Amino acid sequence: MKIYGNAIKKYFEKASKSEIIDYRIAMCDLATQDINVVKSHHKNTIVIGGRCRTIFKSAFLVKAPIPPNDILNVDIVETSPYSFIPEITLHEFLKGKI
């Protein structure tokens, strides 16, 4: 709930109560479609350590292709003013340490 907001709670609780992996995955998929979860995650300020050593604050799926006329701006960032040291890692979460 720290990185996805209170709206994720109902999906997480349902997923965690089931031992059926397909059901758990389905709950996660539903959560990604919930606009309240998406809006809350967009506001996240906690640095996340993900798979393959990725470090980020939020991530979203985008329907592709994106027509060139719909792209408003592209920024190439060489360095960041932020310290990207993960506060939460996927590994810790999967091992139940969070």
trRosetta pair geometry for C-beta under 8 A, 3 or more apart (Angstrom, degrees):
i j d omega theta_ij theta_ji phi_ij phi_ji
1 4 6.3 -80 -125 62 30 81
1 5 6.5 -49 -165 125 68 12
1 6 5.9 37 -154 -92 115 42
1 8 5.8 -169 -99 62 61 109
1 9 5.8 22 -89 -70 119 88
1 12 7.5 -107 -54 14 82 155
2 44 8.0 83 134 -133 63 101
2 46 5.8 43 140 -20 108 159
2 88 7.2 152 84 -48 132 150
3 41 6.6 37 148 -125 72 79
3 44 4.8 39 -154 -130 67 137
3 46 5.2 -97 -89 58 93 125
3 48 6.3 64 -127 -71 154 123
3 58 7.9 177 -179 -92 96 74
3 88 6.7 -119 -41 51 133 153
4 7 7.1 -107 143 67 89 81
4 8 3.7 55 110 -38 128 147
4 31 7.3 11 -178 170 149 125
4 37 5.5 -4 180 -159 104 88
4 40 5.8 70 167 100 42 116
4 41 5.0 -8 -120 -76 62 96
4 44 7.4 -8 -67 -72 34 125
5 8 6.2 120 69 -4 60 96
5 36 7.1 -128 101 150 138 81
5 37 6.5 -171 57 -127 108 47
5 39 7.6 -10 3 86 163 72
5 40 2.5 -62 -15 -176 146 155
5 41 6.8 -106 0 -45 102 55
5 43 7.5 65 -64 54 119 113
6 9 5.6 -21 -172 -13 57 120
6 40 7.3 -160 28 -111 58 159
7 10 7.6 -45 -179 20 45 99
7 31 8.0 141 124 -148 89 86
7 34 5.9 -172 153 131 123 134
7 36 3.8 172 -103 116 159 111
7 37 4.6 -136 102 -68 119 66
7 40 5.7 174 24 -3 112 142
8 11 5.7 -68 -166 46 55 109
8 12 5.5 51 144 -24 87 112
8 31 5.6 52 -129 -152 78 130
8 34 8.0 169 -87 66 55 140
8 37 5.2 97 -72 -123 79 108
8 40 7.4 -127 -22 78 98 141
9 12 5.8 -62 -143 39 27 109
9 13 6.1 25 162 -19 66 109
10 13 6.0 -53 -143 36 27 110
10 14 6.5 25 159 -15 61 108
11 14 6.0 -59 -149 39 29 108
11 15 6.1 25 156 -16 65 111
11 27 4.7 152 -168 172 82 93
11 28 6.9 123 160 -86 124 34
11 30 6.0 -170 -117 83 121 102
11 31 3.9 171 108 -71 176 111
11 34 7.4 -143 -40 -7 135 145
11 37 7.5 3 8 -82 141 147
12 15 5.8 -58 -144 40 29 109
12 16 6.0 22 161 -17 66 112
12 27 7.6 154 -73 142 22 127
12 31 7.7 57 -45 -84 69 150
13 16 6.0 -58 -140 39 26 106
13 17 6.4 23 161 -20 61 110
14 17 6.1 -63 -151 34 27 109
14 18 6.9 13 158 -13 62 112
14 23 8.0 -112 146 155 94 103
14 27 5.1 -176 91 -117 108 140
15 18 6.3 -72 -156 36 31 104
15 23 7.2 176 -121 123 61 79
15 24 4.3 89 -159 -139 92 72
15 27 3.8 -152 -67 74 100 148
15 28 6.4 64 -96 -44 153 79
16 24 7.8 85 -64 -123 32 107
18 23 4.6 -76 141 95 160 132
18 24 5.7 -161 80 -61 110 83
18 27 7.8 154 29 -19 132 136
20 23 4.0 61 88 10 109 114
20 24 6.7 171 89 -14 57 84
21 24 5.5 -54 -147 36 35 114
21 25 6.3 35 155 -18 68 104
22 25 5.8 -52 -147 38 31 111
22 26 6.3 37 151 -23 63 106
23 26 5.5 -52 -147 34 32 115
23 27 6.6 36 153 -22 64 101
24 27 5.8 -50 -153 30 32 112
24 28 6.8 31 149 -15 62 103
25 28 5.6 -55 -154 37 36 112
25 29 6.3 38 149 -21 68 105
26 29 5.5 -52 -146 36 34 114
26 30 6.4 37 153 -21 65 102
27 30 5.7 -50 -148 34 32 112
27 31 6.5 37 151 -24 62 103
28 31 5.6 -51 -151 31 33 115
28 32 6.8 34 152 -21 63 101
29 32 5.9 -53 -156 29 34 111
29 33 7.1 25 150 -13 63 106
30 33 5.8 -65 -158 37 38 108
30 34 6.8 47 147 -36 69 100
31 34 5.6 -45 -152 15 39 118
31 37 5.1 161 -180 -128 78 174
32 37 7.1 -99 -97 100 21 135
32 38 7.4 70 -169 -73 46 94
32 61 6.8 44 172 14 132 120
34 37 4.1 71 81 7 106 110
34 38 6.8 177 89 -11 55 84
35 38 5.4 -53 -145 39 36 114
35 39 6.2 37 156 -20 68 105
36 39 5.8 -50 -142 37 30 110
36 40 6.4 29 157 -17 62 107
37 40 5.9 -59 -149 39 28 109
37 41 6.2 26 155 -18 65 110
38 41 5.9 -58 -145 38 27 109
38 42 6.4 36 153 -27 62 104
38 60 7.1 66 -145 -116 101 114
39 42 5.6 -50 -151 27 31 117
39 43 7.0 24 153 -13 61 105
40 43 5.9 -63 -160 37 35 108
40 44 7.4 63 142 -52 63 84
41 44 5.4 -15 -162 -22 46 119
41 58 5.2 130 151 -134 86 111
41 60 7.8 144 105 -75 127 91
42 58 5.8 100 -111 -169 35 168
42 60 7.8 17 -84 -58 88 129
44 48 7.9 10 144 -28 142 116
44 57 5.4 175 102 168 97 85
44 58 5.1 141 47 -68 116 101
45 57 6.5 -16 -135 -152 23 128
46 57 6.9 141 70 -138 40 79
46 87 5.0 -99 -165 60 90 133
46 88 6.0 34 151 6 126 115
47 55 6.3 6 -179 -176 104 96
47 56 7.6 159 -153 87 64 17
47 57 6.0 -51 -100 -83 51 78
47 82 7.9 169 -82 152 123 122
47 83 8.0 -86 -46 103 160 65
47 84 5.6 172 -145 -148 137 59
47 85 6.3 94 91 73 153 39
47 86 5.2 -134 120 -112 96 39
47 87 5.2 109 55 -1 78 88
47 88 7.7 161 88 29 50 71
48 55 7.1 165 82 -152 50 49
48 56 5.7 -27 60 71 98 67
48 57 6.6 139 9 -110 93 25
48 86 6.1 11 170 -135 14 99
48 87 7.6 -43 -75 50 41 76
48 88 5.5 -27 -114 75 69 94
48 89 7.4 135 -172 -103 57 34
48 90 7.5 64 174 -46 97 79
49 53 7.6 -34 -163 -142 91 40
49 54 7.5 143 -163 81 45 53
49 55 5.8 -17 -104 -101 62 78
49 86 3.1 -29 -37 -87 102 165
49 88 7.0 -165 24 97 79 43
49 89 3.7 -24 69 -109 115 86
49 90 6.5 -120 101 4 69 76
49 91 7.5 -36 104 16 113 95
50 54 4.1 -24 63 71 109 104
50 55 7.3 -168 18 -77 82 28
50 56 6.5 -3 -7 27 124 104
50 59 7.6 31 -63 -20 158 150
50 89 7.8 -156 -59 -153 22 62
50 90 5.2 66 -136 -28 45 127
51 54 6.3 19 67 18 52 109
51 90 6.0 -28 -51 47 65 164
55 84 4.5 106 133 162 136 118
55 85 7.9 -28 -148 -98 141 12
55 86 5.8 -123 -125 -61 97 93
56 59 5.6 66 115 -54 152 99
62 66 6.9 -10 146 -58 123 121
63 66 7.9 120 92 -72 63 78
66 70 5.5 -121 -180 77 87 121
66 71 6.2 92 132 -61 121 93
67 70 4.8 88 65 1 84 106
67 71 7.9 -149 97 -14 48 82
68 71 5.9 -51 -158 20 42 113
71 74 6.7 8 170 -48 121 98
77 80 6.2 42 161 -74 128 80
80 84 6.6 56 74 -30 146 114
86 89 5.2 73 137 -72 147 83
88 92 6.6 -127 -163 65 60 128
88 93 6.7 50 174 -51 102 107
88 98 6.1 54 -139 -111 102 150
89 92 4.6 96 61 5 87 101
89 93 7.0 -153 95 -4 48 86
90 93 5.6 -58 -150 38 34 113
90 94 6.1 29 156 -17 69 108
91 94 6.0 -57 -144 39 27 107
91 95 6.3 15 160 -8 63 113
92 95 6.0 -67 -146 45 27 104
92 97 4.3 -86 -165 69 81 117
92 98 5.2 85 129 -38 104 102
93 96 7.8 40 175 -67 30 23
93 97 7.4 -82 -63 51 21 75
93 98 5.0 -29 -95 28 64 131
